[in-house]
Amino acid sequence: MHSIQHYQSYRLDWRGLEIEIRYCPDWTTSTHIAHIEVESVCRSPLPITETGYRSLFTNADLVEKLGGVVSFVEHWLNEEAEDAGWKSGEDRRRQFSLL
């Protein structure tokens, strides 16, 4: 028997980027697997995805342990944003160009 997934939607303003988070904490109830979708509303790159969209299956208990899905995603973004490649690209995106 296939279960029906119920998604919750959240918004996060992360470093000036509006992000939509869709979360299904009980994607599979038998193994406590949750599904998270992270999408930059304007499809700007994020440190977790160059396309502005990322899907992740993870343990629902871990999400709750880290303070819920919004805190989980914010922590994930901040951690990945420490990458030198992201930092240099972020600096370039913040600079205005006349070209």
KELO-219353 format. One line per field, with one value per residue (C-alpha): residue in three letters; residue number from 0; x, y, z. Coordinates in steps of 0.02 Angstrom, whole numbers, plus 50000, padded with zeros to 5 digits. Each point is the difference from the previous one (the first is absolute). Layout:
N
ketor: [Ala, ...]
milo: [NUM, ...]
x: [X, ...]
y: [Y, ...]
z: [Z, ...]
end
This chain:
99
ketor: [Met, His, Ser, Ile, Gln, His, Tyr, Gln, Ser, Tyr, Arg, Leu, Asp, Trp, Arg, Gly, Leu, Glu, Ile, Glu, Ile, Arg, Tyr, Cys, Pro, Asp, Trp, Thr, Thr, Ser, Thr, His, Ile, Ala, His, Ile, Glu, Val, Glu, Ser, Val, Cys, Arg, Ser, Pro, Leu, Pro, Ile, Thr, Glu, Thr, Gly, Tyr, Arg, Ser, Leu, Phe, Thr, Asn, Ala, Asp, Leu, Val, Glu, Lys, Leu, Gly, Gly, Val, Val, Ser, Phe, Val, Glu, His, Trp, Leu, Asn, Glu, Glu, Ala, Glu, Asp, Ala, Gly, Trp, Lys, Ser, Gly, Glu, Asp, Arg, Arg, Arg, Gln, Phe, Ser, Leu, Leu]
milo: [0, 1, 2, 3, 4, 5, 6, 7, 8, 9, 10, 11, 12, 13, 14, 15, 16, 17, 18, 19, 20, 21, 22, 23, 24, 25, 26, 27, 28, 29, 30, 31, 32, 33, 34, 35, 36, 37, 38, 39, 40, 41, 42, 43, 44, 45, 46, 47, 48, 49, 50, 51, 52, 53, 54, 55, 56, 57, 58, 59, 60, 61, 62, 63, 64, 65, 66, 67, 68, 69, 70, 71, 72, 73, 74, 75, 76, 77, 78, 79, 80, 81, 82, 83, 84, 85, 86, 87, 88, 89, 90, 91, 92, 93, 94, 95, 96, 97, 98]
x: [50000, 50067, 49987, 49953, 50136, 49952, 50118, 50021, 50062, 50115, 50092, 50175, 50094, 50180, 50130, 49874, 49937, 49820, 49994, 49850, 50013, 49878, 50008, 49920, 50053, 49918, 50046, 50020, 49934, 50079, 50178, 49972, 50061, 49956, 50006, 50060, 49991, 50098, 49969, 50065, 49844, 50095, 50100, 50163, 50141, 50017, 50149, 49908, 49949, 50051, 49824, 49908, 49909, 50051, 49908, 50061, 49943, 50059, 49956, 49850, 50070, 50158, 49897, 49907, 50161, 50070, 49848, 49881, 50012, 50032, 50145, 50063, 50003, 50076, 50138, 50030, 50011, 50117, 50113, 50013, 50024, 50168, 50070, 50130, 49918, 49832, 50079, 50089, 49843, 49894, 50119, 49984, 49810, 49993, 50105, 49908, 50062, 49974, 50033]
y: [50000, 50171, 50141, 50179, 50126, 50164, 50146, 50153, 50162, 50129, 50157, 50048, 50161, 49942, 50135, 50100, 49851, 49944, 49812, 49885, 49840, 49857, 49864, 49830, 49930, 49831, 49961, 49820, 49966, 49829, 50069, 50181, 50069, 50182, 50092, 50180, 50111, 50163, 50127, 50175, 50096, 50093, 49842, 50079, 49879, 49944, 49920, 49833, 50014, 50095, 49993, 50074, 49836, 49853, 49847, 49901, 49842, 49992, 49931, 50092, 49981, 50093, 50144, 50015, 49983, 50151, 50107, 49966, 50013, 50188, 49989, 49843, 50087, 50159, 49900, 49902, 50160, 50085, 49848, 49983, 50189, 49983, 49919, 50114, 49980, 50058, 50147, 50066, 49980, 50086, 50149, 50012, 49988, 50144, 50115, 50100, 49994, 50126, 49868]
z: [50000, 49951, 50127, 49957, 50035, 50081, 49972, 50109, 49920, 50078, 49943, 50050, 49963, 49989, 49965, 49900, 49900, 50021, 50017, 50001, 50101, 49976, 50132, 50018, 50169, 49968, 49821, 50058, 50173, 50018, 49995, 50058, 49834, 49964, 49835, 49987, 49847, 50002, 49863, 49973, 49949, 49863, 49957, 50057, 50038, 50180, 50085, 49992, 49817, 49844, 49929, 50148, 50036, 50109, 50062, 50150, 50088, 50180, 50170, 50075, 50175, 49947, 49932, 50165, 50101, 49906, 50044, 49856, 49812, 49988, 50124, 49912, 49829, 50069, 50085, 49838, 49897, 50123, 50010, 49810, 49981, 50088, 49842, 49917, 49829, 50065, 50094, 49845, 49894, 50133, 49998, 49810, 50006, 50125, 49890, 49869, 49822, 49861, 49867]
end
